[in-house]
Amino acid sequence: MIQSKLSLEFFISLDSNPTTGYRWDAKFDPERLKLIGKSFQPSGTGAIGSGGIERFSFVPIKPGETEVVMVYKRPWESAEIDKKIFPVSVSG
C-alpha cells in the first residue's frame, strides 16, 4: 500500500519497453488524485530497443482510500499484457 499525505507527491515506477509499442496507462479517481507527470528513463545499456523505467507522479487532492490501476498495453489494442493495482491511503 502506498501511504501519502494530502498534497505530498508520490511516484509509481514500472519496467517498460515503449519501443515495442507497449506503455503503462494509469487509471485512477481524479477526485482524489492528480497525475502531474510521467517520464521514461532508458536503461543504462544504450542498446537500441532496450527497455527502461516509466515513472508516474501523483499528488493526492483529497484524503481517504483509493487505488491506482496500471495497465500495460498497446494504445491501439484492447488486450492487456500486465495489470498492477496499487492501493493508496491519503491522510489529511
N, CA, C and O atoms as CSV, one atom per row, in Angstrom:
chain,resi,resn,atom,element,x,y,z
A,1,MET,N,N,0.839,-1.183,0.000
A,1,MET,CA,C,0.000,0.000,0.000
A,1,MET,C,C,0.879,1.240,0.000
A,1,MET,O,O,1.880,1.315,0.713
A,2,ILE,N,N,0.488,2.199,-0.806
A,2,ILE,CA,C,1.165,3.490,-0.826
A,2,ILE,C,C,0.491,4.383,0.207
A,2,ILE,O,O,-0.726,4.560,0.188
A,3,GLN,N,N,1.294,4.943,1.112
A,3,GLN,CA,C,0.755,5.864,2.109
A,3,GLN,C,C,1.328,7.239,1.829
A,3,GLN,O,O,2.542,7.412,1.720
A,4,SER,N,N,0.439,8.217,1.715
A,4,SER,CA,C,0.859,9.576,1.400
A,4,SER,C,C,0.043,10.559,2.221
A,4,SER,O,O,-0.906,10.189,2.913
A,5,LYS,N,N,0.434,11.807,2.126
A,5,LYS,CA,C,-0.298,12.884,2.792
A,5,LYS,C,C,-0.865,13.805,1.725
A,5,LYS,O,O,-0.350,13.885,0.610
A,6,LEU,N,N,-1.916,14.487,2.083
A,6,LEU,CA,C,-2.554,15.431,1.191
A,6,LEU,C,C,-1.516,16.393,0.608
A,6,LEU,O,O,-0.726,16.974,1.353
A,7,SER,N,N,-1.511,16.561,-0.691
A,7,SER,CA,C,-0.622,17.469,-1.438
A,7,SER,C,C,0.846,17.026,-1.461
A,7,SER,O,O,1.701,17.785,-1.915
A,8,LEU,N,N,1.158,15.812,-0.979
A,8,LEU,CA,C,2.530,15.321,-0.990
A,8,LEU,C,C,2.716,14.364,-2.165
A,8,LEU,O,O,2.083,13.309,-2.211
A,9,GLU,N,N,3.570,14.723,-3.103
A,9,GLU,CA,C,3.797,13.947,-4.324
A,9,GLU,C,C,4.317,12.544,-4.011
A,9,GLU,O,O,5.150,12.360,-3.124
A,10,PHE,N,N,3.807,11.552,-4.759
A,10,PHE,CA,C,4.356,10.204,-4.698
A,10,PHE,C,C,4.516,9.670,-6.118
A,10,PHE,O,O,3.942,10.210,-7.064
A,11,PHE,N,N,5.301,8.606,-6.257
A,11,PHE,CA,C,5.656,8.077,-7.568
A,11,PHE,C,C,5.332,6.594,-7.675
A,11,PHE,O,O,5.371,5.861,-6.686
A,12,ILE,N,N,5.013,6.165,-8.890
A,12,ILE,CA,C,4.922,4.745,-9.225
A,12,ILE,C,C,5.862,4.547,-10.410
A,12,ILE,O,O,5.721,5.207,-11.439
A,13,SER,N,N,6.828,3.628,-10.260
A,13,SER,CA,C,7.813,3.347,-11.305
A,13,SER,C,C,7.717,1.885,-11.709
A,13,SER,O,O,7.698,0.998,-10.855
A,14,LEU,N,N,7.655,1.635,-13.019
A,14,LEU,CA,C,7.485,0.278,-13.537
A,14,LEU,C,C,8.396,0.034,-14.735
A,14,LEU,O,O,8.656,0.940,-15.527
A,15,ASP,N,N,8.880,-1.209,-14.858
A,15,ASP,CA,C,9.661,-1.594,-16.032
A,15,ASP,C,C,8.802,-1.448,-17.278
A,15,ASP,O,O,7.613,-1.766,-17.268
A,16,SER,N,N,9.417,-0.964,-18.354
A,16,SER,CA,C,8.675,-0.709,-19.580
A,16,SER,C,C,9.602,-0.802,-20.790
A,16,SER,O,O,10.818,-0.647,-20.672
A,17,ASN,N,N,9.009,-1.056,-21.950
A,17,ASN,CA,C,9.769,-1.035,-23.196
A,17,ASN,C,C,8.898,-0.442,-24.302
A,17,ASN,O,O,8.305,-1.184,-25.085
A,18,PRO,N,N,8.815,0.896,-24.374
A,18,PRO,CA,C,7.938,1.542,-25.339
A,18,PRO,C,C,8.322,1.303,-26.800
A,18,PRO,O,O,7.512,1.558,-27.691
A,19,THR,N,N,9.538,0.820,-27.066
A,19,THR,CA,C,9.913,0.542,-28.459
A,19,THR,C,C,9.075,-0.593,-29.040
A,19,THR,O,O,9.015,-0.749,-30.260
A,20,THR,N,N,8.431,-1.383,-28.195
A,20,THR,CA,C,7.558,-2.469,-28.651
A,20,THR,C,C,6.124,-1.982,-28.857
A,20,THR,O,O,5.272,-2.736,-29.327
A,21,GLY,N,N,5.860,-0.728,-28.506
A,21,GLY,CA,C,4.515,-0.184,-28.604
A,21,GLY,C,C,3.746,-0.270,-27.292
A,21,GLY,O,O,2.695,0.355,-27.147
A,22,TYR,N,N,4.260,-1.036,-26.341
A,22,TYR,CA,C,3.583,-1.176,-25.053
A,22,TYR,C,C,3.942,-0.016,-24.135
A,22,TYR,O,O,5.093,0.413,-24.058
A,23,ARG,N,N,2.913,0.480,-23.436
A,23,ARG,CA,C,3.102,1.557,-22.463
A,23,ARG,C,C,2.178,1.321,-21.285
A,23,ARG,O,O,1.150,0.654,-21.407
A,24,TRP,N,N,2.557,1.877,-20.142
A,24,TRP,CA,C,1.698,1.824,-18.963
A,24,TRP,C,C,0.675,2.952,-19.052
A,24,TRP,O,O,1.001,4.074,-19.438
A,25,ASP,N,N,-0.553,2.638,-18.692
A,25,ASP,CA,C,-1.632,3.615,-18.639
A,25,ASP,C,C,-2.175,3.606,-17.212
A,25,ASP,O,O,-2.482,2.548,-16.663
A,26,ALA,N,N,-2.292,4.793,-16.616
A,26,ALA,CA,C,-2.770,4.915,-15.231
A,26,ALA,C,C,-4.260,5.197,-15.213
A,26,ALA,O,O,-4.741,6.114,-15.879
A,27,LYS,N,N,-4.989,4.393,-14.440
A,27,LYS,CA,C,-6.413,4.617,-14.215
A,27,LYS,C,C,-6.586,4.903,-12.721
A,27,LYS,O,O,-6.139,4.125,-11.878
A,28,PHE,N,N,-7.242,6.031,-12.400
A,28,PHE,CA,C,-7.348,6.467,-11.008
A,28,PHE,C,C,-8.541,7.410,-10.868
A,28,PHE,O,O,-9.100,7.871,-11.863
A,29,ASP,N,N,-8.918,7.687,-9.637
A,29,ASP,CA,C,-10.032,8.581,-9.338
A,29,ASP,C,C,-9.528,10.034,-9.379
A,29,ASP,O,O,-8.769,10.441,-8.499
A,30,PRO,N,N,-9.935,10.813,-10.378
A,30,PRO,CA,C,-9.442,12.191,-10.490
A,30,PRO,C,C,-9.976,13.121,-9.399
A,30,PRO,O,O,-9.514,14.255,-9.279
A,31,GLU,N,N,-10.937,12.658,-8.609
A,31,GLU,CA,C,-11.407,13.468,-7.481
A,31,GLU,C,C,-10.489,13.300,-6.269
A,31,GLU,O,O,-10.550,14.090,-5.326
A,32,ARG,N,N,-9.639,12.269,-6.295
A,32,ARG,CA,C,-8.735,12.008,-5.162
A,32,ARG,C,C,-7.266,12.210,-5.512
A,32,ARG,O,O,-6.468,12.582,-4.652
A,33,LEU,N,N,-6.907,11.969,-6.768
A,33,LEU,CA,C,-5.509,12.073,-7.186
A,33,LEU,C,C,-5.390,12.907,-8.452
A,33,LEU,O,O,-6.309,12.960,-9.269
A,34,LYS,N,N,-4.247,13.554,-8.599
A,34,LYS,CA,C,-3.939,14.301,-9.820
A,34,LYS,C,C,-2.629,13.757,-10.383
A,34,LYS,O,O,-1.626,13.695,-9.673
A,35,LEU,N,N,-2.637,13.364,-11.657
A,35,LEU,CA,C,-1.415,12.939,-12.337
A,35,LEU,C,C,-0.692,14.202,-12.774
A,35,LEU,O,O,-1.210,14.970,-13.585
A,36,ILE,N,N,0.504,14.418,-12.238
A,36,ILE,CA,C,1.220,15.651,-12.567
A,36,ILE,C,C,2.359,15.427,-13.557
A,36,ILE,O,O,2.958,16.387,-14.041
A,37,GLY,N,N,2.660,14.165,-13.860
A,37,GLY,CA,C,3.695,13.931,-14.850
A,37,GLY,C,C,4.005,12.461,-15.032
A,37,GLY,O,O,3.740,11.634,-14.159
A,38,LYS,N,N,4.573,12.155,-16.192
A,38,LYS,CA,C,5.092,10.815,-16.434
A,38,LYS,C,C,6.318,10.949,-17.317
A,38,LYS,O,O,6.416,11.853,-18.147
A,39,SER,N,N,7.247,10.031,-17.119
A,39,SER,CA,C,8.501,10.096,-17.865
A,39,SER,C,C,9.013,8.685,-18.115
A,39,SER,O,O,8.548,7.723,-17.504
A,40,PHE,N,N,9.976,8.576,-19.022
A,40,PHE,CA,C,10.628,7.300,-19.317
A,40,PHE,C,C,12.126,7.480,-19.182
A,40,PHE,O,O,12.706,8.397,-19.763
A,41,GLN,N,N,12.748,6.603,-18.417
A,41,GLN,CA,C,14.204,6.608,-18.237
A,41,GLN,C,C,14.753,5.338,-18.866
A,41,GLN,O,O,14.532,4.250,-18.335
A,42,PRO,N,N,15.477,5.449,-20.004
A,42,PRO,CA,C,16.039,4.247,-20.633
A,42,PRO,C,C,17.053,3.556,-19.723
A,42,PRO,O,O,17.671,4.179,-18.859
A,43,SER,N,N,17.201,2.260,-19.944
A,43,SER,CA,C,18.210,1.512,-19.178
A,43,SER,C,C,19.593,2.031,-19.547
A,43,SER,O,O,19.770,2.684,-20.575
A,44,GLY,N,N,20.543,1.741,-18.721
A,44,GLY,CA,C,21.904,2.223,-18.927
A,44,GLY,C,C,22.669,1.528,-20.034
A,44,GLY,O,O,23.813,1.894,-20.303
A,45,THR,N,N,22.069,0.522,-20.694
A,45,THR,CA,C,22.804,-0.236,-21.705
A,45,THR,C,C,23.025,0.540,-22.985
A,45,THR,O,O,24.027,0.329,-23.669
A,46,GLY,N,N,22.100,1.446,-23.329
A,46,GLY,CA,C,22.227,2.215,-24.558
A,46,GLY,C,C,21.920,1.424,-25.811
A,46,GLY,O,O,22.019,1.959,-26.915
A,47,ALA,N,N,21.546,0.150,-25.667
A,47,ALA,CA,C,21.234,-0.678,-26.827
A,47,ALA,C,C,19.905,-0.251,-27.441
A,47,ALA,O,O,18.959,0.071,-26.723
A,48,ILE,N,N,19.839,-0.251,-28.755
A,48,ILE,CA,C,18.603,0.094,-29.453
A,48,ILE,C,C,17.529,-0.928,-29.099
A,48,ILE,O,O,17.766,-2.135,-29.129
A,49,GLY,N,N,16.345,-0.421,-28.763
A,49,GLY,CA,C,15.234,-1.305,-28.418
A,49,GLY,C,C,15.228,-1.799,-26.985
A,49,GLY,O,O,14.369,-2.594,-26.606
A,50,SER,N,N,16.190,-1.330,-26.174
A,50,SER,CA,C,16.205,-1.775,-24.778
A,50,SER,C,C,15.141,-1.039,-23.981
A,50,SER,O,O,14.695,0.043,-24.363
A,51,GLY,N,N,14.753,-1.625,-22.900
A,51,GLY,CA,C,13.697,-1.057,-22.061
A,51,GLY,C,C,14.224,-0.040,-21.082
A,51,GLY,O,O,15.323,0.494,-21.232
A,52,GLY,N,N,13.419,0.213,-20.080
A,52,GLY,CA,C,13.781,1.161,-19.047
A,52,GLY,C,C,12.672,1.226,-18.007
A,52,GLY,O,O,11.986,0.237,-17.751
A,53,ILE,N,N,12.507,2.394,-17.417
A,53,ILE,CA,C,11.532,2.598,-16.349
A,53,ILE,C,C,10.583,3.733,-16.734
A,53,ILE,O,O,11.015,4.825,-17.102
A,54,GLU,N,N,9.280,3.453,-16.642
A,54,GLU,CA,C,8.270,4.500,-16.782
A,54,GLU,C,C,7.905,4.952,-15.374
A,54,GLU,O,O,7.645,4.130,-14.494
A,55,ARG,N,N,7.888,6.266,-15.170
A,55,ARG,CA,C,7.637,6.818,-13.837
A,55,ARG,C,C,6.451,7.788,-13.890
A,55,ARG,O,O,6.418,8.701,-14.715
A,56,PHE,N,N,5.488,7.575,-13.002
A,56,PHE,CA,C,4.289,8.395,-12.913
A,56,PHE,C,C,4.299,9.148,-11.589
A,56,PHE,O,O,4.563,8.565,-10.537
A,57,SER,N,N,4.010,10.452,-11.645
A,57,SER,CA,C,3.981,11.301,-10.447
A,57,SER,C,C,2.540,11.701,-10.156
A,57,SER,O,O,1.832,12.196,-11.033
A,58,PHE,N,N,2.112,11.479,-8.912
A,58,PHE,CA,C,0.758,11.821,-8.479
A,58,PHE,C,C,0.804,12.739,-7.273
A,58,PHE,O,O,1.757,12.711,-6.494
A,59,VAL,N,N,-0.238,13.556,-7.123
A,59,VAL,CA,C,-0.426,14.363,-5.923
A,59,VAL,C,C,-1.839,14.088,-5.411
A,59,VAL,O,O,-2.804,14.258,-6.157
A,60,PRO,N,N,-1.980,13.667,-4.153
A,60,PRO,CA,C,-3.308,13.483,-3.568
A,60,PRO,C,C,-3.998,14.834,-3.369
A,60,PRO,O,O,-3.388,15.788,-2.884
A,61,ILE,N,N,-5.276,14.902,-3.750
A,61,ILE,CA,C,-6.028,16.151,-3.600
A,61,ILE,C,C,-7.214,16.003,-2.648
A,61,ILE,O,O,-7.936,16.965,-2.386
A,62,LYS,N,N,-7.408,14.774,-2.128
A,62,LYS,CA,C,-8.492,14.532,-1.177
A,62,LYS,C,C,-8.086,13.359,-0.285
A,62,LYS,O,O,-7.633,12.339,-0.803
A,63,PRO,N,N,-8.233,13.468,1.029
A,63,PRO,CA,C,-7.855,12.359,1.900
A,63,PRO,C,C,-8.805,11.173,1.755
A,63,PRO,O,O,-9.954,11.324,1.341
A,64,GLY,N,N,-8.304,9.996,2.103
A,64,GLY,CA,C,-9.111,8.784,2.062
A,64,GLY,C,C,-8.389,7.643,1.378
A,64,GLY,O,O,-7.182,7.700,1.143
A,65,GLU,N,N,-9.156,6.594,1.059
A,65,GLU,CA,C,-8.616,5.398,0.420
A,65,GLU,C,C,-8.987,5.405,-1.061
A,65,GLU,O,O,-10.108,5.764,-1.422
A,66,THR,N,N,-8.055,5.012,-1.907
A,66,THR,CA,C,-8.293,4.910,-3.339
A,66,THR,C,C,-7.295,3.909,-3.904
A,66,THR,O,O,-6.614,3.217,-3.147
A,67,GLU,N,N,-7.205,3.826,-5.221
A,67,GLU,CA,C,-6.216,2.949,-5.840
A,67,GLU,C,C,-5.817,3.497,-7.200
A,67,GLU,O,O,-6.555,4.253,-7.832
A,68,VAL,N,N,-4.640,3.098,-7.627
A,68,VAL,CA,C,-4.169,3.384,-8.978
A,68,VAL,C,C,-4.035,2.035,-9.665
A,68,VAL,O,O,-3.356,1.137,-9.166
A,69,VAL,N,N,-4.686,1.902,-10.812
A,69,VAL,CA,C,-4.597,0.675,-11.610
A,69,VAL,C,C,-3.712,0.989,-12.805
A,69,VAL,O,O,-4.029,1.862,-13.613
A,70,MET,N,N,-2.604,0.273,-12.911
A,70,MET,CA,C,-1.670,0.453,-14.015
A,70,MET,C,C,-1.860,-0.701,-15.008
A,70,MET,O,O,-1.783,-1.872,-14.637
A,71,VAL,N,N,-2.107,-0.352,-16.268
A,71,VAL,CA,C,-2.362,-1.333,-17.315
A,71,VAL,C,C,-1.285,-1.191,-18.382
A,71,VAL,O,O,-1.027,-0.094,-18.877
A,72,TYR,N,N,-0.656,-2.323,-18.733
A,72,TYR,CA,C,0.415,-2.338,-19.737
A,72,TYR,C,C,-0.154,-2.910,-21.026
A,72,TYR,O,O,-0.492,-4.091,-21.096
A,73,LYS,N,N,-0.258,-2.050,-22.061
A,73,LYS,CA,C,-0.840,-2.474,-23.326
A,73,LYS,C,C,-0.426,-1.514,-24.427
A,73,LYS,O,O,0.127,-0.444,-24.171
A,74,ARG,N,N,-0.707,-1.918,-25.658
A,74,ARG,CA,C,-0.538,-1.020,-26.790
A,74,ARG,C,C,-1.798,-0.165,-26.898
A,74,ARG,O,O,-2.903,-0.690,-26.764
A,75,PRO,N,N,-1.656,1.134,-27.136
A,75,PRO,CA,C,-2.829,2.017,-27.161
A,75,PRO,C,C,-3.879,1.618,-28.201
A,75,PRO,O,O,-5.066,1.871,-27.997
A,76,TRP,N,N,-3.476,1.012,-29.288
A,76,TRP,CA,C,-4.413,0.657,-30.352
A,76,TRP,C,C,-5.018,-0.746,-30.193
A,76,TRP,O,O,-5.814,-1.176,-31.027
A,77,GLU,N,N,-4.642,-1.456,-29.128
A,77,GLU,CA,C,-5.178,-2.789,-28.870
A,77,GLU,C,C,-5.950,-2.793,-27.553
A,77,GLU,O,O,-5.684,-1.983,-26.664
A,78,SER,N,N,-6.904,-3.710,-27.438
A,78,SER,CA,C,-7.660,-3.802,-26.183
A,78,SER,C,C,-7.030,-4.791,-25.199
A,78,SER,O,O,-7.299,-4.724,-24.000
A,79,ALA,N,N,-6.198,-5.702,-25.695
A,79,ALA,CA,C,-5.597,-6.734,-24.839
A,79,ALA,C,C,-4.526,-6.132,-23.922
A,79,ALA,O,O,-3.634,-5.411,-24.368
A,80,GLU,N,N,-4.641,-6.446,-22.640
A,80,GLU,CA,C,-3.642,-6.039,-21.649
A,80,GLU,C,C,-2.665,-7.191,-21.463
A,80,GLU,O,O,-3.075,-8.350,-21.401
A,81,ILE,N,N,-1.359,-6.876,-21.373
A,81,ILE,CA,C,-0.419,-7.960,-21.082
A,81,ILE,C,C,0.024,-7.956,-19.626
A,81,ILE,O,O,0.628,-8.919,-19.155
A,82,ASP,N,N,-0.278,-6.864,-18.908
A,82,ASP,CA,C,0.021,-6.813,-17.482
A,82,ASP,C,C,-0.892,-5.777,-16.830
A,82,ASP,O,O,-1.323,-4.816,-17.467
A,83,LYS,N,N,-1.171,-5.992,-15.564
A,83,LYS,CA,C,-2.016,-5.077,-14.804
A,83,LYS,C,C,-1.559,-5.126,-13.349
A,83,LYS,O,O,-1.401,-6.203,-12.774
A,84,LYS,N,N,-1.351,-3.960,-12.767
A,84,LYS,CA,C,-0.930,-3.870,-11.373
A,84,LYS,C,C,-1.851,-2.883,-10.657
A,84,LYS,O,O,-2.186,-1.824,-11.186
A,85,ILE,N,N,-2.249,-3.257,-9.445
A,85,ILE,CA,C,-3.138,-2.413,-8.654
A,85,ILE,C,C,-2.385,-1.941,-7.412
A,85,ILE,O,O,-1.835,-2.744,-6.658
A,86,PHE,N,N,-2.370,-0.618,-7.215
A,86,PHE,CA,C,-1.677,-0.004,-6.083
A,86,PHE,C,C,-2.706,0.671,-5.178
A,86,PHE,O,O,-3.213,1.737,-5.527
A,87,PRO,N,N,-3.027,0.079,-4.022
A,87,PRO,CA,C,-3.894,0.767,-3.073
A,87,PRO,C,C,-3.168,2.003,-2.524
A,87,PRO,O,O,-1.960,1.972,-2.288
A,88,VAL,N,N,-3.918,3.079,-2.327
A,88,VAL,CA,C,-3.350,4.329,-1.846
A,88,VAL,C,C,-4.165,4.826,-0.663
A,88,VAL,O,O,-5.391,4.908,-0.730
A,89,SER,N,N,-3.471,5.157,0.420
A,89,SER,CA,C,-4.108,5.729,1.599
A,89,SER,C,C,-3.549,7.143,1.793
A,89,SER,O,O,-2.341,7.341,1.920
A,90,VAL,N,N,-4.466,8.120,1.813
A,90,VAL,CA,C,-4.057,9.519,1.916
A,90,VAL,C,C,-4.577,10.096,3.230
A,90,VAL,O,O,-5.776,10.061,3.508
A,91,SER,N,N,-3.656,10.628,4.034
A,91,SER,CA,C,-4.056,11.279,5.279
A,91,SER,C,C,-4.054,12.790,5.069
A,91,SER,O,O,-3.361,13.304,4.191
A,92,GLY,N,N,-4.839,13.495,5.884
A,92,GLY,CA,C,-5.006,14.943,5.735
A,92,GLY,C,C,-3.938,15.752,6.306
A,92,GLY,O,O,-3.986,16.980,6.232
